[in-house]
Amino acid sequence: PLKELADVAHEVGAKVVYDAAHVLGLIAGGKFQQPLKEGADVMSGSTHKTLPGPQGGMILANKTREEEKYIKQLDWGVFPGVTSSYHLHHVAAKAIAFAEHLQFGKEYAEQIVKNAKKLAEALYNHGFDVLGRDYGFTESHQILFKVGKEKGKEAAEILEEGGIIANMNMVPGDEHPLRPSGIRLGVQELTRLGMKEGEMEEVAKFFKRLLIDREEPAKVRKDVVEFKREYRHIHYCFHEGEDPYKFIELLKI
């Protein structure tokens, strides 16, 4: 309810800053709420999550006379206030990432949300306690499911042994971030590599084998690696179909 929150904040002269770190690419692709149109005064976000560029961030605001006053303050606060450089070597890569997102971002964002919903549904059907079932599980790239009281770290370690990287994450009722009871997933990279809803069904099976069936992680890892071999080409970009992992081979030379 961003508009309602913003209305209340503005009544007392407060400003609303919207953290779009994870969802900036979905916002740009038209698959998430539009904060600067719904009352937020400032929006910050990452350039390396659902907006698939190099690591970094940005701060955005509507260009109005009133907002220009504090945008200048923010500008000075960021640099030279709390950062020493904008990392010139990232600028060209960010420009390309933004240009690609202008052209491919809508399609990319749509597929991200489709994949997240399908993976969440598949995990639920396999017996996982996925949060948000009554609301369609997710409207973003992220999925959160419970794995047992304070078992998040253990589950993340098992998944890593099986060739899957996931975040341990707090869920409602948890009291300490180092003893969480959940696992958080994001599908943006899988989507960028060309996976769609059918592949999400296969990915969910790996989770079941590792966390429910308790198969030997080394055995599952071999199957994960074999599955991943088919998805080594990048999509939603100007150089469609190129291998994004080539630089690893170059480093070995």
C-alpha positions as CSV (number, residue, x, y, z in Angstrom):
1,P,0.0,0.0,0.0
2,L,2.7,2.5,-1.0
3,K,0.3,5.3,-1.9
4,E,-1.4,5.2,1.4
5,L,1.9,5.1,3.3
6,A,3.2,8.0,1.3
7,D,0.1,10.1,1.9
8,V,0.5,9.7,5.6
9,A,4.2,10.5,5.5
10,H,3.7,13.6,3.4
11,E,1.0,14.9,5.8
12,V,3.8,15.4,8.4
13,G,6.5,16.5,5.9
14,A,8.3,13.2,5.8
15,K,9.9,11.7,2.7
16,V,9.4,8.1,1.5
17,V,12.5,6.2,0.3
18,Y,11.7,2.9,-1.5
19,D,14.4,0.2,-1.4
20,A,14.2,-1.5,-4.8
21,A,17.5,-3.4,-4.5
22,H,16.2,-6.8,-5.5
23,V,13.3,-5.8,-7.8
24,L,14.7,-2.9,-9.8
25,G,14.8,-4.9,-13.0
26,L,11.2,-6.1,-12.4
27,I,10.1,-2.5,-11.9
28,A,11.9,-1.4,-15.1
29,G,10.3,-4.4,-16.9
30,G,6.8,-3.4,-15.8
31,K,6.2,-6.5,-13.6
32,F,6.3,-4.9,-10.2
33,Q,4.7,-1.8,-8.6
34,Q,6.0,1.6,-9.8
35,P,7.2,3.3,-6.7
36,L,7.9,6.8,-8.1
37,K,4.4,6.8,-9.6
38,E,2.7,5.6,-6.4
39,G,4.1,8.2,-3.9
40,A,7.7,7.4,-3.2
41,D,10.0,10.4,-3.2
42,V,13.2,8.5,-3.8
43,M,14.0,5.0,-5.0
44,S,17.3,3.2,-4.6
45,G,18.3,0.0,-6.2
46,S,21.0,-2.4,-7.2
47,T,22.4,-2.8,-10.7
48,H,23.3,-6.4,-10.4
49,K,20.2,-8.4,-9.3
50,T,17.0,-8.5,-11.4
51,L,18.7,-5.6,-13.3
52,P,21.5,-7.8,-14.7
53,G,24.5,-5.5,-14.8
54,P,27.8,-5.2,-12.9
55,Q,27.7,-4.7,-9.1
56,G,26.6,-1.3,-8.0
57,G,23.6,0.8,-7.2
58,M,21.6,3.9,-8.2
59,I,19.3,6.4,-6.6
60,L,16.3,7.8,-8.6
61,A,13.7,10.4,-8.1
62,N,11.0,12.2,-10.1
63,K,12.4,15.4,-11.6
64,T,10.4,18.2,-10.0
65,R,11.5,21.5,-8.7
66,E,10.8,20.5,-5.1
67,E,12.6,17.2,-5.4
68,E,15.6,18.7,-7.0
69,K,16.4,20.4,-3.7
70,Y,17.0,17.2,-1.8
71,I,18.4,15.3,-4.8
72,K,21.3,17.7,-4.7
73,Q,21.7,16.8,-1.0
74,L,21.6,13.1,-1.8
75,D,24.1,13.6,-4.6
76,W,26.6,15.2,-2.3
77,G,25.8,12.7,0.5
78,V,26.7,9.8,-1.8
79,F,29.8,11.4,-3.3
80,P,32.0,12.6,-1.8
81,G,30.0,11.9,1.4
82,V,30.1,8.1,1.8
83,T,31.8,6.8,-1.4
84,S,35.2,7.6,-2.9
85,S,34.5,6.6,-6.5
86,Y,31.8,5.6,-8.9
87,H,34.2,2.9,-10.3
88,L,34.8,4.1,-13.9
89,H,35.5,0.6,-15.1
90,H,31.8,-0.3,-14.4
91,V,30.2,2.6,-16.3
92,A,30.4,1.1,-19.8
93,A,29.1,-2.3,-18.6
94,K,26.2,-0.5,-16.8
95,A,25.4,1.5,-19.9
96,I,25.1,-1.7,-21.9
97,A,23.1,-3.5,-19.2
98,F,20.6,-0.5,-19.2
99,A,20.4,-0.5,-23.0
100,E,19.7,-4.2,-23.0
101,H,17.1,-3.9,-20.4
102,L,15.3,-1.2,-22.3
103,Q,15.1,-3.6,-25.3
104,F,14.7,-7.0,-23.6
105,G,13.6,-6.1,-20.0
106,K,9.9,-6.5,-20.4
107,E,10.2,-10.1,-21.8
108,Y,13.0,-10.9,-19.2
109,A,10.9,-9.6,-16.3
110,E,7.8,-11.5,-17.4
111,Q,9.7,-14.8,-17.7
112,I,11.4,-14.3,-14.3
113,V,8.0,-14.0,-12.5
114,K,6.6,-16.9,-14.5
115,N,9.5,-19.1,-13.5
116,A,9.4,-18.0,-9.8
117,K,5.7,-18.9,-9.6
118,K,6.2,-22.2,-11.3
119,L,9.2,-23.2,-9.1
120,A,7.3,-22.2,-6.0
121,E,4.3,-24.3,-7.1
122,A,6.5,-27.3,-8.0
123,L,8.3,-27.1,-4.6
124,Y,4.9,-26.9,-2.8
125,N,3.6,-29.9,-4.8
126,H,6.7,-31.9,-3.7
127,G,5.9,-31.2,-0.1
128,F,7.8,-28.1,0.8
129,D,6.3,-25.5,3.1
130,V,6.4,-22.6,0.6
131,L,5.2,-19.2,2.0
132,G,2.5,-17.2,0.2
133,R,0.4,-20.0,-1.2
134,D,-2.8,-18.1,-0.8
135,Y,-1.4,-15.2,-2.8
136,G,0.1,-17.1,-5.7
137,F,3.4,-17.7,-3.8
138,T,5.3,-14.7,-5.3
139,E,5.0,-11.7,-7.5
140,S,8.8,-11.3,-7.9
141,H,11.9,-13.4,-8.6
142,Q,12.0,-14.7,-5.0
143,I,10.7,-17.7,-3.2
144,L,10.8,-18.5,0.5
145,F,10.1,-21.8,2.1
146,K,10.5,-23.3,5.6
147,V,12.8,-26.3,6.3
148,G,12.3,-26.8,10.0
149,K,13.1,-24.8,13.1
150,E,16.5,-23.3,12.8
151,K,17.4,-25.7,10.0
152,G,18.1,-23.1,7.3
153,K,21.9,-23.1,7.6
154,E,22.0,-26.9,7.5
155,A,19.7,-27.0,4.5
156,A,21.8,-24.4,2.6
157,E,24.9,-26.5,3.2
158,I,23.2,-29.6,1.9
159,L,22.1,-27.8,-1.2
160,E,25.6,-26.4,-1.8
161,E,27.0,-29.9,-1.5
162,G,24.5,-31.0,-4.1
163,G,25.5,-28.2,-6.5
164,I,22.8,-25.6,-5.7
165,I,23.6,-22.3,-4.1
166,A,20.7,-20.8,-2.0
167,N,20.4,-18.4,0.9
168,M,19.4,-19.4,4.4
169,N,16.8,-16.9,5.5
170,M,14.7,-16.0,8.4
171,V,10.9,-16.7,8.3
172,P,8.1,-15.5,10.6
173,G,8.8,-16.7,14.1
174,D,12.6,-16.8,13.8
175,E,14.6,-14.8,16.4
176,H,18.2,-14.8,15.1
177,P,19.6,-14.3,11.6
178,L,22.3,-16.9,12.1
179,R,19.7,-19.5,13.2
180,P,17.0,-19.2,10.5
181,S,14.3,-21.7,9.5
182,G,14.0,-20.9,5.8
183,I,15.6,-21.0,2.4
184,R,15.3,-18.1,-0.1
185,L,15.7,-18.6,-3.8
186,G,15.9,-16.3,-6.8
187,V,15.4,-17.4,-10.4
188,Q,16.8,-14.4,-12.3
189,E,20.1,-16.2,-13.3
190,L,18.3,-19.4,-14.4
191,T,16.0,-17.3,-16.5
192,R,18.9,-15.4,-18.1
193,L,20.3,-18.7,-19.1
194,G,17.2,-19.7,-21.0
195,M,15.3,-21.8,-18.5
196,K,11.5,-21.6,-18.5
197,E,8.6,-23.2,-16.7
198,G,9.4,-26.7,-17.7
199,E,12.9,-26.5,-16.3
200,M,11.6,-25.2,-13.0
201,E,9.8,-28.5,-12.6
202,E,13.2,-30.2,-13.0
203,V,14.9,-27.9,-10.6
204,A,12.3,-28.5,-7.9
205,K,13.1,-32.3,-8.2
206,F,16.7,-31.6,-7.2
207,F,15.5,-29.8,-4.1
208,K,13.2,-32.8,-3.2
209,R,16.0,-35.3,-3.7
210,L,18.4,-33.3,-1.4
211,L,16.1,-32.0,1.3
212,I,13.2,-34.5,1.5
213,D,14.5,-37.8,0.0
214,R,18.0,-37.1,1.6
215,E,19.8,-38.6,-1.4
216,E,23.6,-38.5,-1.2
217,P,24.6,-34.9,-2.2
218,A,27.5,-36.0,-4.4
219,K,25.2,-38.1,-6.5
220,V,22.7,-35.3,-6.9
221,R,25.5,-32.9,-7.7
222,K,26.5,-35.0,-10.8
223,D,22.9,-34.8,-12.1
224,V,22.8,-31.0,-11.4
225,V,26.0,-30.5,-13.3
226,E,24.8,-32.6,-16.2
227,F,21.4,-30.7,-16.3
228,K,23.2,-27.3,-16.2
229,R,25.4,-28.2,-19.2
230,E,22.4,-27.6,-21.4
231,Y,22.1,-24.0,-20.2
232,R,25.3,-22.2,-20.8
233,H,24.1,-19.5,-23.2
234,I,22.9,-16.0,-22.2
235,H,19.6,-14.6,-23.3
236,Y,17.7,-11.2,-23.2
237,C,20.8,-9.4,-24.5
238,F,22.4,-8.0,-27.6
239,H,24.8,-11.1,-27.9
240,E,22.0,-13.7,-27.7
241,G,23.3,-17.2,-27.3
242,E,26.9,-16.5,-26.3
243,D,28.6,-18.4,-23.5
244,P,28.8,-16.2,-20.4
245,Y,31.3,-18.5,-18.7
246,K,34.0,-18.3,-21.4
247,F,36.1,-15.9,-19.3
248,I,36.6,-18.8,-16.8
249,E,38.3,-20.8,-19.5
250,L,40.4,-17.8,-20.5
251,L,41.6,-17.4,-17.0
252,K,42.9,-21.0,-17.0
253,I,45.1,-20.4,-20.0
